[in-house]
């Protein structure tokens, strides 16, 4: 069992504080969901965990099995077993889907180890079939010409191939029709086990109808203000968030002034 632990996390972008003391512990074998109104910091939390350079941690800690995540670069966090499914995946011309995934898998192997091409082809063909994607997808350029739903399924394809310890799925349901939601949910459930945990960020109950969620967290004003089970999802779907704002005496939240730019590469450009 592995543990991702976040304590009193504060994160800012362009001098605007967005996360204001997040506490969250996720263990492999668990699936957590985070819900909340727009502008509460959900996508910022995902970006901060992965190490996006636009977000600066000003207070608190993040550890993976006791190791300091904040001292690790983005690629180090990935090799340690953290995966982020992007809300807005980029299109990359000239790089095929299969080459992109194969390179990422090779980067996770130890020195002197090499990925078996036969095994890779067999695994990616099975994953494509599991997600009911077009069989020519591995040979197409990464996300180029993909529909919104195809891009989201492609993020799940990458997750299935990389087999991370912790997957952060940021609004993976946007752009998916009902059938695709079920397929994505089934594939996430199929990865459940002692070597896999997930943090699912969503606005809606519909995706969580297809995922076996252990814990549901409500985020407001840059903090997790309530944690419960699936009954909490049903209450929010029926009544919204006003009841919780009134219970906690929270004023209406301002829209987040800094957009989580998760569709860009999480590395600084040479000019920055």
C-alpha positions as CSV (number, residue, x, y, z in Angstrom):
1,X,0.0,0.0,0.0
2,X,1.3,3.5,-1.0
3,X,0.2,6.8,0.5
4,X,-0.1,10.3,-1.0
5,X,-0.5,12.8,1.9
6,X,-1.3,16.5,1.6
7,X,-1.2,18.7,4.6
8,X,-2.3,22.3,5.0
9,X,-1.5,22.9,1.3
10,X,-1.5,26.6,0.1
11,X,-0.9,27.3,-3.6
12,X,-0.9,30.6,-5.5
13,X,-0.7,31.7,-9.1
14,X,0.3,35.2,-10.1
15,X,0.1,36.4,-6.5
16,X,-3.4,35.1,-6.1
17,X,-3.9,32.5,-3.4
18,X,-6.2,29.7,-4.6
19,X,-5.6,26.7,-2.3
20,X,-6.0,27.9,1.3
21,X,-5.1,24.9,3.4
22,X,-6.0,21.6,1.8
23,X,-5.7,18.4,3.8
24,X,-6.1,15.1,2.0
25,X,-4.8,11.5,2.3
26,X,-5.2,8.9,-0.5
27,X,-4.0,5.3,-0.3
28,X,-3.7,2.8,-3.1
29,X,-6.8,0.7,-3.1
30,X,-9.0,3.8,-2.6
31,X,-10.9,6.0,-5.0
32,X,-11.6,9.6,-3.9
33,X,-13.9,12.1,-5.6
34,X,-13.7,15.9,-5.3
35,X,-16.7,18.0,-6.1
36,X,-17.5,21.7,-5.6
37,X,-18.7,24.9,-7.4
38,X,-16.6,26.5,-10.1
39,X,-13.6,28.5,-9.0
40,X,-12.9,26.6,-5.8
41,X,-9.5,25.3,-6.7
42,X,-10.2,21.7,-7.8
43,X,-8.1,21.9,-11.0
44,X,-5.4,24.0,-9.2
45,X,-5.1,21.1,-6.7
46,X,-4.5,18.6,-9.5
47,X,-2.0,20.9,-11.2
48,X,-0.1,21.5,-7.9
49,X,0.1,17.8,-7.1
50,X,1.7,17.2,-10.5
51,X,4.0,20.2,-10.2
52,X,2.7,22.6,-12.8
53,X,5.2,25.5,-12.8
54,X,2.4,28.2,-12.8
55,X,1.4,27.2,-9.3
56,X,3.6,28.0,-6.3
57,X,3.2,26.2,-3.0
58,X,3.6,28.8,-0.2
59,X,2.8,26.7,2.8
60,X,2.1,23.0,3.7
61,X,3.5,19.7,2.4
62,X,2.9,16.9,0.0
63,X,4.6,13.5,0.5
64,X,4.5,10.2,-1.3
65,X,5.3,7.3,1.0
66,X,7.1,9.9,3.2
67,X,9.1,11.4,0.4
68,X,8.9,15.1,-0.3
69,X,7.0,15.6,-3.5
70,X,7.6,19.4,-3.5
71,X,11.3,18.8,-4.1
72,X,10.6,16.6,-7.2
73,X,10.4,17.8,-10.8
74,X,7.3,16.9,-12.9
75,X,9.0,13.9,-14.5
76,X,10.3,12.6,-11.2
77,X,6.7,12.7,-9.8
78,X,5.6,10.8,-12.9
79,X,8.3,8.1,-12.5
80,X,7.3,7.8,-8.8
81,X,3.8,6.7,-9.9
82,X,1.7,9.9,-10.2
83,X,-0.4,10.4,-13.3
84,X,-2.5,13.4,-14.3
85,X,-5.3,13.1,-16.9
86,X,-5.5,16.5,-18.4
87,X,-8.7,18.5,-18.6
88,X,-7.6,20.0,-22.0
89,X,-5.1,17.6,-23.7
90,X,-2.8,19.1,-26.3
91,X,-2.6,18.0,-29.9
92,X,0.9,17.1,-31.0
93,X,1.6,16.8,-34.7
94,X,4.4,14.4,-35.8
95,X,4.3,12.1,-32.8
96,X,2.1,9.1,-32.9
97,X,0.0,8.0,-30.0
98,X,1.9,4.7,-29.7
99,X,5.3,6.3,-29.8
100,X,4.3,8.8,-27.1
101,X,3.0,6.1,-24.8
102,X,5.9,3.8,-25.5
103,X,8.5,6.5,-24.7
104,X,6.7,7.3,-21.5
105,X,6.7,3.6,-20.5
106,X,10.4,3.2,-21.4
107,X,11.3,6.3,-19.2
108,X,9.8,4.5,-16.2
109,X,12.1,1.4,-16.6
110,X,15.3,1.1,-14.7
111,X,18.7,1.5,-16.3
112,X,19.5,-1.2,-18.8
113,X,15.9,-2.4,-19.1
114,X,14.0,-2.3,-22.4
115,X,10.4,-2.4,-23.2
116,X,9.3,-5.5,-25.1
117,X,7.8,-4.4,-28.4
118,X,5.6,-7.5,-28.7
119,X,4.2,-7.0,-25.2
120,X,3.6,-3.3,-25.8
121,X,1.7,-3.9,-29.0
122,X,-0.4,-6.6,-27.4
123,X,-1.2,-4.4,-24.4
124,X,-2.1,-1.3,-26.3
125,X,-4.4,-3.2,-28.7
126,X,-6.2,-4.7,-25.7
127,X,-6.5,-1.3,-24.0
128,X,-7.9,0.3,-27.2
129,X,-10.4,-2.5,-27.4
130,X,-11.4,-2.2,-23.7
131,X,-12.1,1.5,-24.3
132,X,-13.9,0.8,-27.6
133,X,-11.7,3.2,-29.5
134,X,-10.9,3.0,-33.2
135,X,-8.2,0.4,-33.9
136,X,-6.2,2.9,-36.0
137,X,-5.8,5.2,-32.9
138,X,-2.3,4.1,-32.0
139,X,-1.0,5.1,-35.4
140,X,-2.6,8.6,-35.4
141,X,-0.8,11.7,-34.2
142,X,-1.3,12.5,-30.5
143,X,-4.9,13.9,-30.1
144,X,-4.7,15.5,-33.6
145,X,-8.2,15.6,-35.1
146,X,-9.7,13.8,-32.0
147,X,-13.1,14.7,-30.8
148,X,-13.4,15.9,-27.2
149,X,-14.6,12.5,-26.1
150,X,-11.7,10.7,-28.0
151,X,-9.2,12.9,-26.2
152,X,-10.6,12.0,-22.8
153,X,-10.6,8.3,-23.6
154,X,-7.1,8.7,-24.8
155,X,-6.1,10.0,-21.4
156,X,-7.5,6.8,-19.9
157,X,-5.6,4.8,-22.5
158,X,-2.4,6.4,-21.3
159,X,-3.3,5.6,-17.7
160,X,-4.0,2.0,-18.5
161,X,-0.7,1.6,-20.2
162,X,1.4,3.4,-17.6
163,X,-0.3,1.8,-14.6
164,X,0.4,4.6,-12.1
165,X,0.0,4.2,-8.4
166,X,-2.1,7.3,-8.2
167,X,-4.2,8.7,-11.0
168,X,-5.6,12.3,-10.8
169,X,-8.5,12.6,-13.3
170,X,-9.4,16.2,-13.8
171,X,-12.9,16.5,-15.2
172,X,-12.4,13.4,-17.3
173,X,-16.2,13.3,-17.9
174,X,-16.4,16.5,-19.9
175,X,-17.1,15.9,-23.6
176,X,-18.2,12.3,-23.0
177,X,-21.7,10.9,-23.9
178,X,-23.5,8.5,-21.7
179,X,-22.1,5.4,-23.4
180,X,-18.5,6.8,-23.1
181,X,-19.0,7.7,-19.5
182,X,-19.9,4.0,-18.7
183,X,-16.9,2.8,-20.7
184,X,-14.5,5.2,-18.9
185,X,-16.0,4.3,-15.5
186,X,-15.7,0.6,-16.1
187,X,-12.0,0.9,-17.1
188,X,-11.2,3.0,-14.0
189,X,-13.0,0.4,-11.8
190,X,-11.0,-2.4,-13.5
191,X,-7.8,-0.8,-12.3
192,X,-8.9,-0.8,-8.7
193,X,-6.6,-2.8,-6.4
194,X,-3.8,-2.5,-3.8
195,X,-1.4,-1.0,-6.4
196,X,-3.8,1.8,-7.7
197,X,-5.6,4.7,-6.2
198,X,-7.4,7.6,-7.9
199,X,-8.6,11.1,-7.3
200,X,-11.5,12.0,-9.5
201,X,-12.4,15.7,-9.9
202,X,-15.8,16.3,-11.3
203,X,-18.8,18.6,-11.2
204,X,-21.5,16.0,-11.8
205,X,-22.9,12.9,-10.4
206,X,-23.2,11.2,-13.7
207,X,-19.6,9.9,-13.9
208,X,-19.7,8.8,-10.3
209,X,-22.7,6.6,-11.1
210,X,-20.2,4.3,-12.9
211,X,-17.2,4.5,-10.5
212,X,-17.0,2.8,-7.1
213,X,-16.0,5.8,-5.0
214,X,-14.9,5.3,-1.4
215,X,-14.7,8.9,-0.3
216,X,-16.4,12.1,-1.6
217,X,-14.9,15.5,-0.7
218,X,-16.5,18.9,-1.2
219,X,-14.2,21.8,-1.9
220,X,-15.0,25.4,-1.3
221,X,-12.9,28.5,-0.9
222,X,-9.8,26.6,-1.6
223,X,-10.3,24.0,1.2
224,X,-12.0,20.6,1.6
225,X,-15.0,21.5,3.8
226,X,-16.9,18.2,3.9
227,X,-16.1,14.5,3.4
228,X,-18.6,11.7,3.1
229,X,-19.7,8.7,1.1
230,X,-21.8,8.3,-2.1
231,X,-24.8,9.6,-0.2
232,X,-23.1,13.0,-0.3
233,X,-23.1,12.9,-4.1
234,X,-26.9,12.3,-4.2
235,X,-27.5,15.2,-1.8
236,X,-25.5,17.6,-4.0
237,X,-27.2,16.4,-7.1
238,X,-30.6,17.0,-5.6
239,X,-29.9,20.2,-3.7
240,X,-26.8,21.8,-5.0
241,X,-24.3,23.5,-2.7
242,X,-26.3,26.3,-1.1
243,X,-27.3,24.2,1.9
244,X,-23.6,23.5,2.7
245,X,-22.7,27.2,2.2
246,X,-25.4,28.2,4.6
247,X,-24.4,25.5,7.1
248,X,-20.8,26.6,7.0
249,X,-21.7,30.3,6.8
250,X,-19.8,30.7,3.6
251,X,-20.3,33.7,1.4
252,X,-20.7,33.2,-2.4
253,X,-17.3,32.4,-3.8
254,X,-15.6,34.5,-6.4
255,X,-14.7,33.0,-9.7
256,X,-11.1,31.7,-9.7
257,X,-9.1,34.5,-11.3
258,X,-6.3,32.3,-12.5
259,X,-7.4,29.5,-15.0
260,X,-5.7,26.1,-14.5
261,X,-3.8,25.9,-17.7
262,X,-3.5,22.1,-17.7
263,X,-3.4,21.8,-21.5
264,X,0.0,23.3,-21.7
265,X,3.3,21.5,-21.1
266,X,4.1,21.4,-17.4
267,X,7.7,22.7,-17.9
268,X,9.0,26.2,-17.9
269,X,9.9,27.6,-21.3
270,X,13.5,28.8,-21.9
271,X,12.3,32.4,-21.6
272,X,10.8,32.0,-18.1
